[in-house]
Amino acid sequence: MKTVVHVESLKIPFSFQLVSKQVDISCDGILGRDFLENTGAQICYASGTLTFGTGSSKVSKTLLPIDAGGQTQRVRRLALPSRTELMVRLPVKGRTHVREGITEKLEIQEGIYLAGAVTKIERGYAITSIANTTNDEVEIDEPVLELEEIETGTERYPKKGEGDERLNRSGEVLKRLRLEHLNKEERQHVEKTCAAYQDIFHLPGEILTTTAVRHERCTEPGIEPVKVKP
């Protein structure tokens, strides 16, 4: 979109790219590197100023530091289309030492649900999803996430003696197989394979193992849903 940027007495023509209103940016627009190049911008760290303009007309602006704490507390409004789930970047409440946590599924208001998910915290924000199950577009205040910290550690396996003691675990696994529909050769092949990998089967009374492997769904804010009801 071609428009004119008004800065004090300057009028600078420039072309911007329009994005969906669901793209998660905390301001009305972004002046990128191409704008700075076209206006001959100069950044002075000594004076903390940005000077730019067109031709011989120049203006200087004071650079303001970013207040991360203020950004975290700032409340925005989110527009949720009808019957749609959106990925959003939301501020996290307190506990700045937490780097990864679990959000609890929560009904924010009637028909609006905050997903329960494992998410990572970066600069006071975390990515999760909000679903609007109603037939109307809804606008809500940006919710603040409360995360329960995930305890990470080494792999956990049952200790010797935990669960039922079995002298022949392989035999216990084979006894639970349903092989009546197989012929002799097929049955022998299945039994041999299951006996070789009997440690991956779970038997009643045993404690399930866990690992430190994490699954991440790499979906960024602003990505349109695969399907939206017309």
C-alpha positions in Angstrom: 0.0 0.0 0.0 1.4 3.4 -1.0 1.0 6.1 1.6 2.7 9.2 3.0 4.4 9.3 6.4 4.0 12.6 8.2 6.9 13.5 10.5 6.6 17.1 11.8 6.8 19.2 8.6 8.1 16.3 6.4 5.9 14.3 4.1 7.7 11.1 3.1 6.0 8.9 0.4 6.5 5.2 1.1 5.0 1.8 0.4 3.9 -0.5 3.2 2.9 -4.2 3.3 -0.4 -4.9 4.9 -0.8 -7.9 7.2 -3.7 -9.7 8.8 -5.0 -8.1 11.9 -4.1 -11.3 13.7 -0.4 -10.9 13.2 1.0 -10.2 16.7 2.7 -6.8 16.6 2.4 -4.4 19.5 2.1 -1.2 17.4 0.3 0.2 14.4 3.2 -0.5 12.0 6.9 -1.1 11.6 9.3 1.2 9.8 11.9 -1.3 8.5 15.4 -1.2 7.1 14.1 -0.2 3.6 12.5 2.9 5.1 15.7 3.9 6.9 17.8 3.4 3.8 15.4 5.5 1.6 15.4 8.3 4.0 19.2 8.3 4.6 18.7 7.6 8.3 21.6 8.0 10.7 21.6 6.6 14.2 23.9 8.3 16.8 24.4 6.3 20.0 26.4 9.2 21.6 23.4 11.5 21.5 20.7 8.8 21.4 19.1 10.2 18.3 17.8 9.0 14.9 18.1 11.5 12.0 16.3 11.0 8.7 14.4 12.9 6.0 14.2 13.6 2.2 16.6 15.9 0.3 17.9 18.7 2.4 15.0 18.4 4.9 15.9 16.4 8.0 14.4 15.7 11.4 15.9 14.2 14.5 14.1 12.0 17.0 15.2 10.8 20.4 15.6 7.1 20.7 13.6 5.7 23.6 14.7 2.6 25.6 12.4 -0.4 25.5 10.7 -1.1 28.8 10.3 -4.9 28.8 8.3 -4.8 32.1 5.9 -2.2 30.7 5.4 -4.2 27.6 4.5 -7.3 29.6 1.8 -5.4 31.5 0.3 -3.6 28.6 -3.2 -4.8 27.8 -4.1 -5.3 24.2 -7.4 -6.3 22.5 -7.6 -9.5 20.5 -10.1 -10.0 17.7 -11.2 -13.6 17.4 -13.1 -14.7 14.2 -16.1 -17.0 14.7 -15.4 -20.7 15.1 -11.6 -20.3 14.8 -8.5 -21.3 16.7 -5.7 -18.8 16.6 -2.0 -19.0 17.7 -1.2 -16.0 19.9 1.7 -14.6 21.8 0.6 -13.7 25.3 2.4 -12.2 28.4 3.3 -14.5 31.3 2.4 -13.6 34.8 5.4 -13.3 37.1 7.9 -16.2 37.7 10.5 -14.8 35.4 12.9 -17.6 36.3 10.7 -20.1 34.5 11.8 -20.9 31.0 9.2 -23.6 30.1 5.9 -24.5 31.5 2.4 -25.8 31.1 -0.7 -23.7 30.7 -4.1 -25.0 32.0 -7.1 -25.2 29.7 -9.3 -22.3 30.7 -12.7 -20.9 29.5 -12.0 -17.1 29.4 -15.6 -16.3 28.8 -18.5 -18.2 27.3 -17.4 -20.1 24.2 -13.8 -18.7 24.4 -11.1 -21.2 25.4 -7.4 -20.8 26.2 -5.6 -24.0 25.3 -3.7 -26.2 27.7 -0.2 -26.6 26.2 3.5 -27.0 26.9 5.1 -23.7 25.9 8.4 -21.8 26.1 8.8 -18.4 27.6 10.9 -15.7 25.8 11.2 -12.2 27.0 8.1 -12.5 29.2 5.9 -13.9 26.5 4.8 -17.4 25.5 2.9 -18.8 22.5 -0.4 -20.7 22.8 -3.8 -20.8 21.2 -7.2 -19.4 21.8 -10.4 -20.9 20.3 -13.6 -19.1 19.6 -16.3 -21.7 19.4 -19.2 -19.2 19.0 -20.8 -18.1 15.7 -19.8 -14.4 16.3 -16.5 -12.5 16.1 -15.4 -11.7 19.6 -13.0 -9.0 20.9 -11.4 -9.7 24.3 -8.7 -8.2 26.5 -5.4 -9.9 26.0 -5.2 -12.6 28.8 -2.2 -13.1 30.9 -0.8 -16.7 31.1 -0.1 -18.5 34.3 2.4 -21.3 33.8 3.3 -24.3 35.9 7.0 -25.0 35.7 8.1 -28.2 34.1 10.7 -30.2 36.0 13.3 -31.5 33.6 15.7 -34.3 34.4 17.1 -37.6 33.3 15.1 -40.6 32.0 13.0 -42.4 34.5 12.8 -46.2 34.5 11.2 -48.5 37.0 13.6 -49.6 39.8 14.3 -53.2 40.4 11.4 -54.7 42.4 8.9 -52.0 41.4 5.6 -53.4 40.1 4.9 -57.1 39.8 8.0 -59.3 40.0 8.2 -61.7 37.1 10.9 -64.3 36.4 9.8 -64.6 32.8 8.7 -61.2 31.4 8.8 -62.5 27.9 6.4 -65.3 28.8 4.0 -62.8 30.3 4.0 -60.7 27.2 3.4 -63.8 24.9 0.6 -65.0 27.1 -1.3 -61.8 26.4 -1.0 -61.9 22.6 -4.1 -62.9 20.6 -2.7 -65.2 17.9 -5.6 -67.6 17.3 -6.3 -66.3 13.8 -2.7 -66.9 12.6 -1.2 -70.1 11.2 1.8 -71.8 12.8 4.4 -70.0 10.8 2.9 -66.6 11.3 2.5 -67.3 15.0 6.1 -68.3 15.4 7.3 -65.1 13.6 5.1 -62.8 15.8 6.2 -64.6 19.0 9.9 -64.4 18.1 9.6 -60.7 17.3 7.7 -59.9 20.5 10.1 -61.9 22.6 13.0 -60.0 21.2 11.4 -56.7 22.0 9.5 -57.6 25.1 10.9 -54.6 27.0 8.8 -52.1 25.0 5.5 -53.7 26.1 3.6 -52.5 29.2 2.2 -55.1 31.6 -0.4 -54.4 34.3 1.1 -53.1 37.5 4.2 -51.7 35.9 5.2 -48.0 36.2 5.3 -46.2 32.8 8.7 -44.9 31.8 9.3 -41.2 30.9 12.0 -39.4 28.9 13.3 -35.8 28.7 12.3 -35.7 25.0 10.0 -32.7 24.2 7.5 -32.3 21.4 7.1 -28.8 19.9 4.4 -27.6 17.5 6.2 -25.0 15.5 3.3 -22.7 14.6 3.9 -19.0 14.7 1.4 -16.3 15.6 -0.5 -14.9 12.6 -0.7 -18.2 10.6 -4.2 -18.6 9.2 -6.2 -21.7 10.2 -6.2 -24.6 7.7 -10.0 -24.4 7.5 -12.4 -21.7 8.6 -16.2 -22.1 8.6 -17.7 -19.7 5.9 
